[in-house]
C-alpha cells in the first residue's frame, strides 16, 4: 500500500509505503500508484487504549443504563428495570447512589418484583441482585450485594450477547488500533473470544502484566503483597490502586520485591505529592483516567475526602516529576472515546492540565511500554491513524471527527467512505 501526501510528524508532507504489515519507506515522490491520497492529513500511530474492559463494554448493548446521566430517582429507576416482558432477565449497568440511594435485594424487589434483575455499580466491582435473580441463579445472599464476584456469577448467570463487532467498529472510527484488556480475572478463552476484534490485543493475566486488585477491606500488608509480587516475577504487575493507602502498600511492596520493567499502577486515583519521588525511583508507569474528575465531578465533590481531592488522577504533575504516564478510558466505566479523554486532560486545573500534544501522547505508547511513544518511521508496525487534517488543526479540537481511517498491520479496519479511494 502506498499512502501519498500525508503529514508525518518531524518529516513534513511525505509518502508512506507499507509492505507486509510494516512501514517500508517514507519519502518524497515514492514510486508507484497511490492507494490512498492523504491530501495533507496527518498520519499518526494508531491510538492504543491502555485500560479497558472489552467484554463489559460489548455487553452494554444487551444492558439497561441506569447511571446518573440516564435515570433520576426511584421512579425512573423502576421504569428502567421494568423494560422487557415480565420474567425476563434485566441486566442494568452504571448505577450510582446519587440516582436512588443505596440498593440491596429488598430495594430491587420493591422496584421490579416480577423479573430477575441484576444491577452493576458504576465502579464495576459490585453487583446487586433481587430475590428472583438469586433464586434463578441458585445463590444465597441476605442483601443481594455481591462484591467482586464476577467469576462466580459468570458461571451461574445466563450468558449475555456480546457485541464485540460493534465495539471494534466504533473504536476503529476513533482511530483506535489496539486495546489492553484490564480484567483482573480473565475468563477461560477470553483471548479467543476477543480475537474477532480487528484491533491488536493485550489481555492482562494472559499476556504480561499480571493484574492485581487491591480493596481496602481486604488489603494485604506490604510484606504479603511483596511475597505475591515475588511469586509473579519475572513478569511485571499492574496493581489497581484507587485509594491513598492502596498506593502506599503497593509502593512499599515494590520496593521490597524490587521493580520489574513493565510494572504499572492502574488508575492512581489518589497520588499524594510525597509519592511522586518514589514512583519515579521505581520506574513504574501510572496508567490513569484524567477524565474521571470531570465525568464524576459531582460525586467526587461529596464522596472524596477533602484531603484527597487535590491529588485525584494526576497527569501533568506526574510527567513533570519524571513519572511515566499513559491513559486508558476504563470503558464502560468511563467514556470509550480517547479523544474525549484527551480533551478532559487539557481542561484539567492549572496543576494537572496537559498540552494537546501531550494529551494525544497518552494514547500513543505501545501496549507493553505505554509511556514510550510510537512513531511513524520505517520498520515500525503499520498500525496507523490517518486524519482528515494536519496535526496542528487536529490538536486545536481533539475530536474523533478528525479521524479518516485506521489501519492495523497495514489493513484498513474502518469502513471506507464512498469514493474515498482507501485501500482495503
C-alpha positions in Angstrom: 0.0 0.0 0.0 1.2 3.5 -0.9 -0.2 6.4 1.0 0.5 9.6 -0.8 0.9 13.1 0.6 0.5 12.7 4.3 1.9 14.8 7.2 4.3 12.7 9.3 5.5 14.4 12.5 9.1 15.5 12.1 9.1 14.7 8.3 6.6 17.1 6.8 4.4 16.1 3.9 5.7 12.8 2.5 4.6 9.5 1.0 4.5 6.3 3.1 4.8 2.8 1.7 3.5 -0.2 3.7 4.6 -3.8 3.0 3.9 -7.0 4.9 2.3 -5.1 7.7 5.1 -2.7 8.3 6.2 0.7 7.1 8.7 0.0 4.4 9.7 3.5 3.3 8.9 7.2 3.9 10.0 9.8 1.5 9.1 12.3 -1.2 7.6 11.1 -4.5 7.9 7.4 -3.8 7.4 5.4 -7.0 4.2 3.6 -7.7 0.5 4.3 -7.9 -1.1 5.7 -4.8 -3.6 3.5 -3.0 -4.6 6.4 -0.7 -4.4 10.1 -1.3 -3.7 11.6 2.2 -4.4 15.2 1.0 -2.1 16.6 3.6 -3.8 15.0 6.6 -1.7 13.8 9.5 -0.6 10.1 9.7 -0.2 9.1 13.3 0.4 5.8 15.1 -2.9 4.3 15.9 -4.3 5.1 19.3 -4.0 2.4 22.0 -6.4 2.3 24.9 -4.2 1.2 27.7 -7.0 0.2 30.2 -10.4 -1.1 29.0 -12.8 -3.9 29.8 -13.9 -5.2 26.5 -16.5 -7.8 27.3 -18.2 -5.5 29.7 -18.3 -2.8 27.0 -19.6 -5.3 24.5 -22.4 -6.4 26.9 -23.7 -2.8 27.1 -25.9 -3.3 24.0 -27.8 -6.0 25.9 -28.0 -3.9 29.1 -30.0 -1.1 30.5 -28.1 2.0 31.5 -29.1 3.3 34.9 -26.4 5.8 35.7 -26.9 9.5 36.9 -26.9 10.6 33.3 -29.7 8.3 32.2 -32.0 7.8 35.2 -33.3 10.1 38.0 -34.9 8.9 41.2 -36.7 5.7 42.2 -39.5 6.1 39.7 -37.1 6.5 36.9 -35.0 3.5 38.1 -38.1 1.4 38.4 -39.2 2.2 34.9 -35.8 1.3 33.5 -35.7 -2.0 35.4 -39.2 -3.0 34.0 -38.1 -2.9 30.4 -39.0 -6.1 28.6 -41.5 -8.8 29.4 -42.1 -9.9 33.0 -39.9 -12.8 33.9 -37.1 -11.9 31.5 -33.7 -11.1 32.9 -32.7 -7.4 33.2 -29.0 -6.5 33.3 -28.6 -2.9 34.4 -25.2 -1.1 34.5 -23.7 2.2 35.6 -25.6 2.6 38.8 -24.5 5.2 41.4 -26.1 6.0 44.7 -27.0 9.5 43.5 -29.7 8.0 41.3 -31.9 6.5 44.1 -29.7 5.8 47.1 -28.2 2.5 48.3 -29.5 -0.6 46.6 -29.9 -4.0 48.0 -32.1 -7.1 47.5 -35.1 -5.7 49.2 -34.9 -2.3 47.3 -34.8 -4.1 44.0 -37.7 -6.4 45.0 -39.8 -3.3 45.6 -38.8 -1.8 42.2 -39.1 -4.8 40.0 -40.5 -7.9 41.7 -41.7 -9.8 38.6 -38.4 -10.5 36.9 -34.8 -11.4 37.8 -32.7 -8.2 38.0 -29.0 -7.6 38.4 -27.6 -4.1 38.7 -23.9 -3.3 38.4 -22.4 -0.4 40.3 -20.6 2.3 38.3 -17.3 1.1 39.9 -17.7 -2.3 38.2 -16.9 -4.0 41.5 -20.4 -4.7 42.9 -23.4 -6.5 41.6 -26.8 -6.2 43.3 -29.4 -9.0 42.6 -33.1 -9.1 43.6 -34.7 -12.2 45.0 -35.9 -13.5 41.7 -32.3 -13.3 40.3 -30.8 -15.0 43.3 -33.4 -17.8 43.2 -32.9 -18.3 39.4 -29.1 -18.4 39.8 -29.2 -20.7 42.9 -27.4 -18.1 45.0 -27.7 -17.2 48.7 -27.2 -13.7 49.8 -29.2 -11.9 52.6 -28.8 -8.4 51.0 -28.1 -9.5 47.3 -24.9 -7.4 47.2 -22.1 -9.4 45.6 -18.7 -7.7 45.8 -16.1 -8.8 43.2 -18.0 -12.0 42.4 -17.7 -11.8 38.6 -16.0 -15.2 38.2 -18.7 -17.0 40.2 -21.6 -15.0 38.5 -20.1 -15.8 35.1 -20.7 -19.5 35.7 -24.2 -19.1 37.2 -26.0 -16.4 35.3 -27.3 -16.6 31.7 -24.8 -15.5 29.1 -25.1 -12.1 27.6 -24.9 -11.3 23.9 -21.6 -9.6 23.3 -21.5 -7.0 20.5 -17.7 -7.2 20.0 -18.0 -6.4 16.3 -19.7 -3.1 17.3 -17.0 -2.3 19.8 -14.4 -2.9 17.2 -16.1 -0.8 14.5 -16.7 2.1 16.9 -13.2 2.1 18.2 -11.8 2.0 14.6 -13.8 5.1 13.8 -12.0 6.8 16.7 -8.6 5.8 15.3 -8.0 3.0 18.0 -5.8 0.2 16.7 -5.1 -1.5 20.0 -6.5 -2.4 23.4 -5.2 -3.5 26.7 -7.9 -5.5 28.4 -7.7 -5.0 32.1 -10.0 -7.6 33.7 -8.4 -8.9 36.9 -9.5 -12.5 36.3 -9.9 -13.1 32.6 -12.3 -15.8 31.7 -11.1 -19.0 30.1 -10.8 -18.5 26.4 -11.0 -14.7 26.6 -8.3 -14.1 24.1 -10.1 -16.3 21.6 -13.4 -14.5 22.3 -11.8 -11.1 21.7 -10.0 -12.2 18.6 -12.9 -11.1 16.5 -11.8 -7.5 17.1 -9.8 -6.0 14.3 -7.5 -4.2 16.8 -4.3 -5.6 18.4 -4.9 -7.0 21.8 -3.0 -7.3 25.1 -5.0 -9.3 27.7 -3.7 -8.8 31.2 -3.2 -12.1 33.0 -2.8 -14.0 29.8 -0.2 -11.6 28.5 2.1 -9.6 30.9 1.5 -7.7 33.1 -0.4 -9.6 35.7 -3.3 -7.6 37.2 -3.6 -7.3 41.0 -6.6 -5.8 42.5 -6.5 -4.2 46.0 -9.5 -3.4 48.1 -9.2 -1.6 51.4 -11.3 -4.1 53.5 -9.1 -7.0 52.4 -5.8 -5.0 51.9 -2.7 -7.2 52.3 0.3 -5.9 54.3 3.2 -4.6 52.3 5.1 -7.8 53.1 2.2 -10.0 51.9 1.9 -8.1 48.7 5.7 -8.2 48.2 5.5 -12.0 48.5 2.8 -12.1 45.9 4.8 -9.9 43.5 7.9 -12.1 44.0 5.9 -15.2 43.1 4.9 -13.5 39.9 8.4 -12.4 38.8 9.9 -12.0 36.4 6.6 -10.9 34.9 5.6 -7.3 35.6 2.5 -6.5 37.6 -0.3 -4.0 37.1 -1.7 -3.0 40.5 -5.2 -1.5 40.8 -4.8 1.4 43.2 -7.8 3.7 43.9 -7.0 4.9 47.4 -4.1 6.5 49.1 -3.4 3.5 51.4 -3.5 1.1 48.4 -0.9 3.1 46.7 1.3 3.3 49.8 1.1 -0.5 50.3 2.0 -1.1 46.6 5.0 1.2 46.7 6.3 -0.4 49.8 5.8 -3.9 48.3 7.5 -3.0 45.0 10.4 -1.5 46.9 10.7 -4.8 48.9 10.2 -7.2 46.0 12.2 -5.0 43.5 10.6 -3.4 40.4 10.4 -5.0 37.0 10.4 -3.4 33.6 6.7 -3.0 32.7 5.3 -2.6 36.2 2.2 -0.4 36.3 -0.1 1.4 38.7 -3.7 1.2 37.3 -5.8 4.3 37.9 -3.6 6.0 40.5 -6.8 7.7 41.7 -5.1 9.3 44.7 -1.4 10.1 44.5 -0.1 12.4 47.2 2.8 14.6 46.4 5.2 12.7 48.7 4.7 9.6 46.5 6.0 11.1 43.3 9.7 10.7 44.0 9.1 7.0 45.0 7.2 6.4 41.8 10.0 7.9 39.8 12.6 5.9 41.6 10.7 2.6 40.9 10.2 3.5 37.3 6.6 2.3 37.5 4.2 3.6 34.9 0.9 5.2 36.0 -2.0 4.4 33.6 -4.6 6.9 34.7 -8.0 8.3 33.7 -7.7 12.1 33.6 -11.4 12.3 32.5 -12.8 11.0 35.8 -12.6 14.2 37.7 -14.7 15.8 35.1 -17.1 12.9 34.4 -17.6 12.4 38.1 -17.2 15.9 39.5 -20.5 16.0 41.3 -19.9 12.7 43.1 -16.3 13.4 43.9 -17.2 16.7 45.4 -19.2 14.9 48.2 -17.7 11.4 48.3 -13.9 12.1 48.2 -12.2 13.3 51.4 -11.2 16.9 51.1 -7.5 15.9 51.8 -7.6 13.6 48.7 -9.3 15.9 46.2 -6.1 17.9 45.2 -4.4 14.5 44.4 -7.1 12.9 42.2 -6.0 11.4 38.9 -2.7 13.3 38.5 -1.4 13.9 35.0 0.8 16.9 34.3 2.4 16.7 37.8 3.3 13.1 37.2 5.0 13.9 33.9 6.8 16.9 35.5 8.1 14.7 38.3 9.6 12.3 35.8 7.0 9.5 36.3 6.0 7.6 33.2 2.3 8.2 32.5 -0.3 6.9 30.0 -4.1 6.7 29.9 -6.9 4.3 29.3 -10.6 5.0 29.1 -11.7 2.3 31.6 -14.7 1.8 29.4 -17.5 1.0 30.0 -16.9 2.6 33.4 -15.9 5.8 31.6 -16.3 7.1 28.1 -15.0 4.8 25.4 -13.7 7.8 23.4 -10.0 8.5 23.9 -10.4 11.9 22.2 -12.9 12.9 25.0 -10.2 11.8 27.5 -7.7 14.0 25.8 -10.0 17.0 25.9 -10.5 16.3 29.6 -6.8 16.1 30.2 -6.4 19.6 28.6 -9.3 21.0 30.5 -7.9 20.0 34.0 -7.0 22.6 36.5 -3.8 24.6 36.3 -1.7 22.0 38.2 -2.8 19.0 36.1 -3.7 20.2 32.6 -1.7 18.9 29.7 -0.9 20.5 26.3 -3.0 19.0 23.5 0.1 17.3 22.1 0.9 15.7 25.5 -2.7 14.6 25.9 -2.6 12.8 22.5 0.6 11.2 23.6 -1.2 9.4 26.5 -2.6 7.0 23.8 0.4 6.7 21.5 2.5 4.4 23.6 3.0 0.7 22.9 0.9 -1.9 24.7 3.9 -3.2 26.7 5.5 0.2 27.1 2.6 2.6 27.5 4.7 5.6 28.2 7.0 5.2 25.2 5.5 6.9 22.2 5.4 5.0 18.9 6.3 7.0 15.8 5.6 6.7 12.1 9.0 5.5 11.0 10.5 2.9 8.6 10.4 -0.5 10.1 7.5 0.2 12.5 4.3 -1.8 12.5 1.8 -0.2 10.2 -0.9 0.4 12.9 -1.9 3.8 11.8 -4.5 6.6 12.2 -5.0 8.8 9.2 -6.6 12.2 9.9 -8.5 14.5 7.6 -6.5 17.5 8.7 -2.9 18.3 9.6 -1.9 17.6 13.2 -2.0 21.3 14.2 -5.6 21.5 13.3 -6.5 18.2 15.0 -4.8 19.4 18.2 -6.9 22.5 18.2 -10.1 20.5 18.7 -9.1 16.9 19.8 -12.1 15.2 18.3 -12.7 11.9 16.6 -14.3 13.9 13.7 -10.7 14.4 12.5 -10.2 10.6 12.0 -10.4 9.5 8.4 -9.2 5.9 8.6 -7.4 3.4 10.8 -5.1 0.6 9.7 -3.8 -2.5 11.6 -0.8 -4.2 10.0 -1.5 -2.1 7.0 -5.1 -3.3 6.6 -7.9 -0.9 6.7 -10.2 -1.5 9.7 -12.6 1.4 9.2 -15.4 1.3 6.7 -14.2 3.2 3.7 -16.2 6.3 2.8 -17.8 6.3 -0.6 -15.2 7.3 -3.3 -12.6 7.7 -0.6 -10.0 5.6 -2.5 -8.8 4.0 0.7 -7.2 0.6 0.2 -8.9 -2.4 1.6 
